[in-house]
Amino acid sequence: MRVFQYLSQWKSKAKDGIQQSILITKFLCLLHVTNNYICSPVMVYGPSMLPTLNLTGDVLLAEHLSPLLDKVGPGDIVLVRSPDNPRKTVTKRIVGMEGDTVTFLADPSRSDRYITLKVPKGHVWIQGDNIYASKDSRQLGPIPCGLILGKVLCRVWPPEGFGSL
């Protein structure tokens, strides 16, 4: 008789444990889907987007649906998988879309020579706001739209810079 009571007690505890595990699993799945496919916080730093973004780092909120729906355009700040190093994500501004003609300084620190070219189909032209310290389409060429990971919505940190960009 005691054995049955003992097993009954463990059965209810096991059932509670399984229910809690299922709840935690659902939460983690929701977190994963939200972070990878809807929106996520991103820490960015470096000189390429000065003065828009801080050299020491900003936390931005980026959404991941716009690139999938082709809702990015000139002036948008985007997260892009680096064509040089696929493990790295860079933050740049879209300057031109496919079919646009872009004119840019070839090497702003050494000459005043301008180059004009047309952005090919399925590509965008990206540049950092700090043309003197940015590795962007001027060196890498047009970037395939498939490398765009997200569109920046706003800055969330530091508090004094909170808001849209």
Disulfide bonds with the S-S distance in Angstrom:
none
